[in-house]
Amino acid sequence: FLDFTSMNIEAMFLRKTRDMNRRKLLGAPRVFAPVDEQWLHNGRVVRELSHRVLSRNIAQSNVVIMSPDFETAHIVADSHSTDLHNIYPAKIAIEQGHTTHLLPTSTNFSAGWSDDPKDDESISASIGWVLLAYFATFSTIPEPFSNSVDCIFAPSRMHVWLNQTTITYIVFPVKAKATIHLSSIFENHENASDMISKKQIDITGLTATETLLNSKYKLQLLASSHYFDRDDDRGGDEEGYYYGPNALFKSVNEVHRFLYERASHILQIEADNIVDRFLPNDEDIRFEEDDILEVNFHSLLFATQGLDLAI
C-alpha cells in the first residue's frame, strides 16, 4: 500500500513538473516581437511614401484606399474634411486635396462603386487616372468583415478595372504564417534545419501577385516586418535568394519563395531559441495538442507599370 501511494505521489509530482515546465516554455520570451500588418501601414516607409507620392507638387488626382475599417464606399473631395483614418496614406491624400475613395474590402472593382446607395451607375470606370491605390486587409476595429488580398485581386473582381484604369502606384500586403507543434522541435535531429521539417506554411498574396503580373505590372519589395542582411539569408550567396529594399519580383514563384523562406527563417530562429533555453536543462515537458509555435511574416509590395526605384 505504501509503495502504491508513493508511486501515485511520484506520478503526480512528475505530471505537475511537466505542466509547470510547459507553462514556462509557452511563456518564454520570443526573439522577435509579435507583428501584424498594421505595423507596416503605420511604419516610416509608408509614411515617407505617402508624402512623396501624394504631394500636391506632383498633381491632384484620385486616390483609392481599401480597408476593412470602411463599412461602405465613401468619397472625400474636401481637403478640410475632418475624417480621421488609421491608414496613413488616406490621411495624407485627404490633407493634400486628392479625391479620396475609401472602400471596404467587399468592393468588387469590376462592378464599380458609389458613395450614394441610390446611385445605380458605377463611377469606377470614369475615374480615368488613379495616382495611388493602397490596400489594407488588417482591421483596427473588433470583428470586421475583411476579404483577403487574394479575394480582392481575384481576376473576376479586378481584371476589368485594371485594364480600364490608369493606376500609377499600387501597394498591397502579402504574408506567410509558419506553424509547428512544439513537440516536433524537441525530437532528435541530425541537422538544425531538420528541427522545423514538420512545419506548415500558409501564404497569402499569390493570387494578387499573379493578377498584377498578368496585367503587366512590375512588383518590388516596399516594406517587411522582418529584415535579414545578405549574410543572414539562406542561400545568400545566390543573388536570386537575396531580397533587399526594392527587390524586383518577376514571377509568382519568386514571391512564393520570398515569403516561404522568410517565414521559415523566422520559425527556425524562434525554434533554436526555445531549444537553447530548455533542452540543455534536460527538462521534462508535457505538451498538449494545441501547443503550437506560430510566427508571421508580413510585407508590402509596390506595383507600377514601369520601374520606379526612387520610390
C-alpha angles and dihedrals in degrees: 000000000000091000090051092049091048090052091051092050091048091049091049091049091049092049091048091049091050092049091048091050090048092053090047091052094047090050095046115122117260126230091234126042114242112265137189137190092269090067089067094046089055095041130113094252092059092043092053091044091051093053094045098046100035100044111128087226084081104046144293111261148138120295122193119204120182122192138148086235088076112079096189138011111281127180119204116194099162120088088204092061114135092213111132121203136185091219105087097209089056090055093050094043091055093044091052092051099248118151097255121202110201108197135182118234089250090071115122103212094198089056094046131220143241134194089224113077089203092055109101094184122091115234097191094086091052096053092088100181127035116189095194134007109191123187129199125175100178116092127212093199126078120268100351126172109249131172116211118251088251091057091047092051097041107138092240090057101037113022098084094048094048090052095046100042132064106225117183099190134015126186120188137165128245127180147178128209119200122194136176134169110255093230089064095063092055094056119107110274131181093208131031091236090059088066091080098033090116093055125130120215124195116194127198125191106046095110090050089049093050093047092054095043090051088052089056097254121149115228126212135175110258106170140347137196090228130032128198127188119238091260090055094054118101103242088012092157088070114079092217092061096053116090111184130155113320092008109172120232114204100177145022088250091059092053090046091051091047093053095040094050094045094050091045091050093052092046091050092052092049092046091049089051093052094047092046090053099047113018098066088056090057089223120176111234128187110210126201128214095260096047096121130164106218130183130177131207119196130188140172118221124205120217129195134157087234129033115269105182092164090069 
